[in-house]
Amino acid sequence: MYAIVVGGGKVGYYLARELIQGNNEVLVIEKDGAKCERIAQDLGDVVLKGDGCEAATMEVAGFGRADMVIAVTGDDEDNLVSCQVAKVKFAVPRTIARINNPKNEAIFRKLGIDTTVSATAAILSQIEQELPEHPLMRLLTFKGGGLEIVEVKVPPASAVVGRRIRDVLLPQQSIIVLLVGQDGTPRVPTSDTTIQAEDEVLAVTPTENEETLRNILTSPPGGSEPGSSDPGYGRPGPAGPYEPYR
């Protein structure tokens, strides 16, 4: 595999080193001459001094034959430009961009970047797992689809404990796909499956309904669960959001 790494800072340096150790062909593009010298001394002739956002540099680097372009500079705009040009002009099969500001993640996805990596989002996800007052964890976001796979832990005081899935009003297009009990046993749900206290619920939901889903699965009786007349919610039973559970 031929991988081009745009950005020769600490992230780019260690990434290139690991890729080289995996017997991949690697080229690092870096503007700073001192960083280029360090990479050349430690890793060999695998560095090109230049701007990874400029087409001329990309031509010299061989973007046209690259299997993957990984942009890991400290500037989100540079990472976006490098990956976009790689994808559009050079038809690189796989582009990966480092995101320093998590707010830019949705923009990167909409503009066609295959994979985004955000250290801030990763740390936040880990914190969310440790905080009982924030029981929802985002596991996966589908590129361009506006859907997410999330995990929600059902507290003992939740209004949904002891209720069948068909009787729980979820946001439209939200579906529970797996329940994992307190003992770690997974259960593929049907419409008659009962939700138990401490269940870990894996669900697919539109991004904009994430917080609503969390409230429904964690709020105590008399809390924020909506009525069937509220906008944006499906109806319980086979005619509602649980048609897949036949």
C-alpha positions in Angstrom: 0.0 0.0 0.0 1.2 3.5 -0.8 0.2 6.0 1.9 0.8 9.7 1.8 0.9 11.5 5.1 0.3 15.2 5.0 1.9 16.8 8.1 5.1 15.9 9.7 4.4 16.9 13.3 4.3 14.3 16.1 1.2 12.7 14.8 2.5 12.4 11.3 5.9 11.2 12.4 4.6 8.4 14.5 2.0 7.4 12.0 4.5 7.2 9.3 6.8 5.2 11.5 4.1 2.6 12.2 3.1 2.4 8.6 6.7 1.8 7.5 7.1 -0.9 10.1 4.1 -2.5 8.6 6.0 -2.8 5.3 4.0 0.0 3.5 5.4 2.5 1.1 5.1 5.9 2.9 5.7 9.5 2.0 5.4 12.4 4.4 4.7 15.9 3.1 5.9 18.7 5.5 6.5 22.4 5.0 8.9 22.9 7.9 12.5 22.2 6.9 13.7 21.2 10.4 10.9 18.6 10.7 11.8 17.3 7.3 15.4 16.8 8.5 14.3 14.9 11.6 12.0 12.6 9.7 14.7 11.9 7.1 17.3 11.1 9.8 15.0 8.8 11.7 12.9 7.2 9.0 15.0 7.6 5.8 14.1 9.1 2.5 10.4 9.2 3.0 9.8 12.9 3.3 9.0 15.7 0.8 9.4 19.3 1.7 6.3 21.2 0.4 2.7 22.3 0.9 0.3 19.3 1.0 -2.5 21.6 -0.2 -0.8 22.6 -3.5 -1.4 20.6 -6.7 2.2 20.9 -7.8 3.4 19.2 -4.5 0.7 16.5 -4.9 1.9 15.7 -8.4 5.5 15.3 -7.3 4.4 13.2 -4.3 2.5 10.8 -6.6 -1.1 11.3 -5.4 -2.2 9.7 -8.6 -1.0 6.3 -7.5 -1.7 6.6 -3.8 -3.9 4.1 -2.1 -4.5 6.4 0.9 -4.0 10.0 1.9 -3.9 10.9 5.6 -3.9 14.6 6.5 -2.9 15.2 10.1 -1.7 18.8 10.2 -2.8 21.0 13.0 -5.0 23.0 10.7 -8.4 21.6 9.8 -8.7 23.7 6.6 -5.4 22.3 5.3 -6.5 18.8 6.1 -9.8 19.3 4.3 -8.2 20.8 1.2 -5.6 18.0 1.0 -8.2 15.2 1.3 -10.7 16.9 -1.0 -8.1 17.5 -3.8 -6.8 13.9 -3.3 -10.3 12.5 -3.7 -11.6 14.8 -6.5 -8.5 15.5 -8.7 -6.5 12.3 -8.1 -9.3 9.8 -7.3 -7.5 8.5 -4.2 -9.6 5.6 -2.9 -9.3 6.4 0.8 -8.9 9.7 2.5 -8.5 10.2 6.3 -8.4 13.6 8.0 -7.5 14.7 11.5 -10.0 17.1 13.0 -8.8 19.5 15.7 -12.2 21.2 16.2 -15.0 18.6 16.6 -17.5 21.1 15.2 -16.0 20.6 11.8 -16.7 16.8 11.7 -20.1 17.1 10.0 -18.7 19.5 7.4 -15.9 17.1 6.6 -18.3 14.2 6.1 -20.6 16.2 3.9 -17.6 17.2 1.7 -16.8 13.6 1.0 -13.9 12.8 3.4 -14.0 9.1 4.0 -12.9 9.0 7.6 -12.4 11.7 10.2 -10.4 11.3 13.4 -10.9 13.7 16.3 -8.9 13.3 19.5 -11.3 15.6 21.3 -14.3 13.5 20.4 -12.4 10.3 21.4 -11.6 11.8 24.8 -15.2 13.0 25.2 -16.5 9.6 24.4 -14.3 8.0 27.1 -15.5 10.6 29.6 -19.1 9.9 28.7 -18.6 6.2 29.5 -17.4 7.1 33.0 -20.1 9.5 33.8 -23.3 7.9 35.1 -25.3 11.2 34.6 -24.6 11.0 30.9 -25.5 7.4 30.0 -25.5 7.8 26.2 -22.5 7.0 24.1 -22.2 7.5 20.3 -20.7 4.4 18.7 -20.8 5.1 15.0 -22.0 7.9 12.7 -23.0 6.9 9.1 -21.4 9.1 6.5 -23.9 11.2 4.7 -26.9 9.3 6.2 -27.6 11.4 9.3 -28.0 8.3 11.4 -26.0 7.1 14.4 -25.6 3.9 16.4 -25.7 4.8 20.0 -25.6 2.9 23.3 -27.8 3.9 26.2 -27.7 2.3 29.7 -31.2 2.0 31.2 -31.1 3.1 34.9 -33.3 1.2 37.4 -35.6 4.2 37.9 -36.3 4.6 34.2 -40.0 4.6 33.1 -39.2 2.0 30.4 -38.1 -0.7 32.8 -40.4 -3.7 32.6 -42.1 -2.4 29.4 -42.3 -4.2 26.1 -40.5 -2.5 23.2 -43.8 -2.2 21.3 -45.1 0.0 24.2 -42.2 2.4 24.2 -42.7 5.6 22.1 -39.4 6.3 20.3 -38.5 9.1 17.9 -39.3 8.4 14.2 -36.7 6.3 12.4 -35.3 5.2 15.8 -34.9 1.4 16.2 -33.5 -0.7 19.1 -31.3 -3.3 17.5 -29.7 -5.1 20.5 -30.1 -5.3 24.3 -27.2 -6.4 26.5 -28.2 -7.5 30.0 -26.4 -6.7 33.2 -24.8 -10.2 33.0 -23.4 -9.4 29.6 -25.9 -11.6 27.7 -26.9 -10.0 24.4 -30.5 -10.3 23.2 -31.8 -9.5 19.7 -35.2 -7.8 20.5 -38.6 -8.5 19.2 -41.6 -6.2 19.7 -42.5 -8.2 22.8 -39.0 -8.1 24.4 -39.1 -6.5 27.8 -36.5 -3.8 28.7 -34.8 -4.5 32.0 -33.0 -2.3 34.5 -29.3 -1.9 33.7 -29.8 -3.1 30.1 -27.4 -1.6 27.6 -29.6 -0.6 24.6 -28.0 -0.3 21.2 -30.1 1.7 18.8 -30.1 3.4 15.4 -31.4 7.0 15.5 -31.2 10.2 13.5 -28.6 12.5 14.8 -31.1 15.2 15.7 -33.1 12.7 17.9 -30.1 11.5 19.9 -30.9 13.5 23.0 -34.6 12.7 22.8 -33.9 9.0 22.7 -31.6 9.3 25.7 -34.4 11.1 27.6 -37.0 8.4 26.8 -34.8 5.5 27.9 -33.5 7.1 31.0 -36.2 9.4 32.4 -38.2 8.3 35.5 -42.0 7.9 35.4 -43.6 11.3 34.8 -40.4 12.6 33.3 -39.8 13.8 29.7 -41.3 10.9 27.8 -43.5 12.3 25.0 -47.1 11.5 24.2 -48.1 9.9 21.0 -49.4 13.3 19.7 -46.0 15.0 20.0 -44.3 15.8 16.6 -41.5 13.6 15.5 -42.5 10.5 17.4 -43.6 7.1 16.1 -46.5 5.1 17.4 -46.0 1.9 19.4 -46.9 -1.4 17.9 -46.6 -3.0 14.5 -47.7 0.2 12.7 -45.1 2.3 14.3 -41.3 2.2 14.4 -41.1 -1.5 15.3 -42.2 -3.1 12.0 -38.8 -4.8 11.7 -39.5 -6.9 14.9 -41.9 -9.3 13.4 
